[in-house]
Every structure is written in C-alpha cells, then in structure tokens.
Amino acid sequence: MNTQQGACKRVLANIKQLALPLSGPVESFLSANLITTLRTIRELGNLSVTDSAKHLLPPTNIRLLKKEKRLELIFDGGEKISLPAELLRVCSPSADTRRLIPQSGRERVIPGRRHVGIMSIEPVGNYAIRIHFDDLHSSGIFTWEYLAHLGGPGRWPAMRAYLRRLKQSGLSRDPKTR
C-alpha cells in the first residue's frame, strides 16, 4: 500500500469514527480518488464536520504574535485558539522533551521557560507545524489535533501537571539569573 492509499484509509477511518454521515457513493468516491486531507473533504460541501472533528482540519489562518509570545490558530467559523509560547514549549511533543529520567522514571521537566518566545513556524505536510522557539528548541511536531487539545480541554491539566513537576523537582518557571 503506498503512502497516499494509507492516508486515504486513515482519513476514511477518522470520518467513520467521528460519526460523519457517509453514503456509499461518497465513500467510493473518496476511496477511488485518494483524497488525503480533510480540507479536501470539507470542500466537497456535502459533508458536515462535527465539533469533535473540526480540529483535525488545518486552521484557515495561523498568526504568530511575537510580542505577546503566543500562537493563534483561527478555524472555519471564526473559532480562535490562542496558545502561550511557554505552554507550547513545555508540552512539546518532541522526544527530547518527553524522555524519561532514568533514575526516577519520571518525565523530564523543562524549567525556566516563562519568557520563551517563538521565532518562527513551518508547516509539516497538511497535518501539523514545527515551532522554532527562541531557546533553539525546534524538534517538536505539533499536529492540529494536539494544538486543539492544548487550546481546549488539555490546557489547564497540562499546565497544572507542569507546575506540579517543577515544584516536585525544586525548579522554577523563571530563567536562572546569571
């Protein structure tokens, strides 16, 4: 199975899982034409995207607010998600950030990132972005789904967990002074 076929099958599986109504002809059309992005499916116009599925779609606009140290994602319908750089940095999905400390088995804590900024962002296919932080971290790939999670129900639990890990480790959000 080639990459496009695999992507099409994943898109169809996601649509079925999210309970979007698909009639036989639409499913056949999608499979036959290897439509690989949800944006294309949305453009067909006869499929509605449920609330649980809308963040699998790429945002219509991404704004990097450097002075505010935030990233803004704007979706169809005007919904806006605003994410602080600190949250994005400490919740980076990179292996470096997620690695466990061998002695304790706990996840690595990233201290001193209260004032971290975002230098740039770059697209990764149609499903994600790579964020380049001013502390030179840039290995995390943030999917639309993960960003929506951090901008919605996952924001406060993620931040609370981060603050708890900092406290347990005797570390601070503030950078070390030299």
Secondary structure per residue as TSV (DSSP state, phi and psi in degrees):
chain	resnum	aa	ss	phi	psi
A	1	M	-	360.0	128.9
A	2	N	-	-81.4	172.6
A	3	T	H	-60.3	-42.1
A	4	Q	H	-64.1	-41.2
A	5	Q	H	-64.0	-41.7
A	6	G	H	-63.0	-41.7
A	7	A	H	-64.7	-41.5
A	8	C	H	-63.2	-43.5
A	9	K	H	-63.5	-38.8
A	10	R	H	-65.7	-41.4
A	11	V	H	-61.7	-46.5
A	12	L	H	-63.3	-40.3
A	13	A	H	-63.6	-41.3
A	14	N	H	-63.5	-41.3
A	15	I	H	-63.5	-45.3
A	16	K	H	-63.8	-41.6
A	17	Q	H	-63.8	-33.7
A	18	L	T	-87.4	7.1
A	19	A	T	62.4	36.1
A	20	L	-	-79.9	137.3
A	21	P	-	-71.1	122.2
A	22	L	-	-125.1	126.0
A	23	S	-	-89.6	162.1
A	24	G	H	-51.0	-48.5
A	25	P	H	-62.2	-37.6
A	26	V	H	-67.2	-44.0
A	27	E	H	-62.2	-42.0
A	28	S	H	-63.0	-43.0
A	29	F	H	-60.1	-46.8
A	30	L	H	-62.7	-46.0
A	31	S	H	-63.7	-44.7
A	32	A	H	-65.5	-34.3
A	33	N	H	-99.5	5.3
A	34	L	T	47.4	52.8
A	35	I	-	-72.4	121.1
A	36	T	-	-107.2	-1.0
A	37	T	-	-130.0	147.9
A	38	L	H	-67.3	-25.0
A	39	R	H	-60.8	-43.1
A	40	T	H	-64.0	-41.2
A	41	I	H	-62.6	-42.6
A	42	R	H	-60.3	-37.9
A	43	E	H	-68.4	-15.5
A	44	L	T	-64.9	-24.6
A	45	G	S	82.7	-18.8
A	46	N	S	-103.7	7.8
A	47	L	-	-113.6	130.7
A	48	S	-	-96.6	144.7
A	49	V	-	-104.0	125.1
A	50	T	-	-74.8	165.5
A	51	D	T	-56.4	-38.6
A	52	S	T	-71.1	-17.6
A	53	A	T	-101.5	-16.5
A	54	K	G	-63.5	-27.0
A	55	H	G	-85.1	2.5
A	56	L	G	-82.0	-15.3
A	57	L	S	-82.9	146.0
A	58	P	-	-64.6	147.5
A	59	P	-	-66.6	157.1
A	60	T	S	-79.9	-21.0
A	61	N	E	-151.3	142.5
A	62	I	E	-126.1	125.5
A	63	R	E	-120.0	126.6
A	64	L	E	-95.8	113.1
A	65	L	E	-101.2	87.2
A	66	K	T	-62.9	-44.3
A	67	K	T	-62.5	-40.2
A	68	E	T	-82.6	-9.7
A	69	K	T	56.2	53.8
A	70	R	E	-140.2	158.5
A	71	L	E	-120.5	129.4
A	72	E	E	-113.6	129.2
A	73	L	E	-112.2	129.7
A	74	I	E	-118.0	125.0
A	75	F	-	-105.5	167.4
A	76	D	G	-51.4	143.1
A	77	G	G	86.6	0.3
A	78	G	G	85.2	-0.7
A	79	E	-	-62.7	135.2
A	80	K	E	-121.5	136.1
A	81	I	E	-118.5	125.5
A	82	S	E	-115.8	121.9
A	83	L	E	-119.6	125.2
A	84	P	E	-70.1	145.0
A	85	A	H	-59.7	-38.4
A	86	E	H	-59.4	-46.2
A	87	L	H	-61.4	-45.3
A	88	L	H	-62.2	-40.4
A	89	R	H	-67.6	-47.2
A	90	V	H	-76.8	-17.5
A	91	C	T	-106.1	20.3
A	92	S	-	-56.4	135.0
A	93	P	-	-80.3	13.9
A	94	S	S	-72.1	153.6
A	95	A	H	-62.3	-34.9
A	96	D	H	-61.4	-43.2
A	97	T	H	-74.5	-34.4
A	98	R	H	-86.4	-6.0
A	99	R	-	-65.9	152.7
A	100	L	B	-93.7	148.3
A	101	I	-	-81.8	121.3
A	102	P	T	-55.4	-41.6
A	103	Q	T	-65.1	-40.9
A	104	S	T	-103.2	-22.6
A	105	G	-	77.4	4.0
A	106	R	-	-90.5	158.4
A	107	E	B	-68.1	142.9
A	108	R	-	-60.0	140.0
A	109	V	-	-103.2	133.3
A	110	I	-	-103.2	99.8
A	111	P	-	-86.9	169.3
A	112	G	S	67.2	31.4
A	113	R	-	-110.6	17.7
A	114	R	T	-55.1	-38.4
A	115	H	T	-106.1	16.9
A	116	V	-	-63.5	144.6
A	117	G	-	-120.5	174.5
A	118	I	E	-112.4	123.9
A	119	M	E	-83.5	-43.6
A	120	S	E	-162.3	167.5
A	121	I	E	-132.1	152.5
A	122	E	E	-139.8	143.2
A	123	P	E	-70.5	147.8
A	124	V	E	-123.8	98.8
A	125	G	T	57.3	-145.0
A	126	N	T	-104.5	6.5
A	127	Y	T	-114.7	-7.3
A	128	A	E	-163.8	177.1
A	129	I	E	-135.0	155.6
A	130	R	E	-108.0	131.4
A	131	I	E	-106.8	130.5
A	132	H	E	-102.6	110.2
A	133	F	E	-89.2	158.5
A	134	D	T	-76.6	-2.9
A	135	D	T	-92.2	12.3
A	136	L	S	74.1	11.1
A	137	H	-	-79.0	131.9
A	138	S	-	-154.3	21.0
A	139	S	-	-93.7	-4.7
A	140	G	-	-84.4	136.8
A	141	I	E	-109.7	115.5
A	142	F	E	-98.5	110.3
A	143	T	E	-75.5	160.3
A	144	W	H	-59.1	-40.0
A	145	E	H	-62.6	-44.7
A	146	Y	H	-66.5	-42.0
A	147	L	H	-62.5	-40.5
A	148	A	H	-64.0	-38.3
A	149	H	H	-63.0	-46.5
A	150	L	H	-67.0	-28.2
A	151	G	H	-87.0	-7.8
A	152	G	T	-122.7	-118.0
A	153	P	T	-66.9	-19.1
A	154	G	T	-90.7	-7.8
A	155	R	H	-61.1	-57.8
A	156	W	H	-70.8	-41.1
A	157	P	H	-60.7	-38.4
A	158	A	H	-65.6	-43.6
A	159	M	H	-68.6	-41.1
A	160	R	H	-62.2	-42.1
A	161	A	H	-63.5	-40.8
A	162	Y	H	-62.3	-47.8
A	163	L	H	-63.2	-38.7
A	164	R	H	-64.1	-44.1
A	165	R	H	-64.7	-38.6
A	166	L	H	-60.4	-48.6
A	167	K	H	-62.1	-44.6
A	168	Q	H	-61.9	-29.8
A	169	S	H	-93.2	-1.5
A	170	G	T	69.5	30.6
A	171	L	-	-111.3	174.0
A	172	S	-	-132.3	157.6
A	173	R	S	-71.0	-26.1
A	174	D	S	-77.5	143.2
A	175	P	-	-66.5	152.9
A	176	K	-	-67.5	139.4
A	177	T	-	-89.0	144.3
A	178	R	-	-97.7	360.0
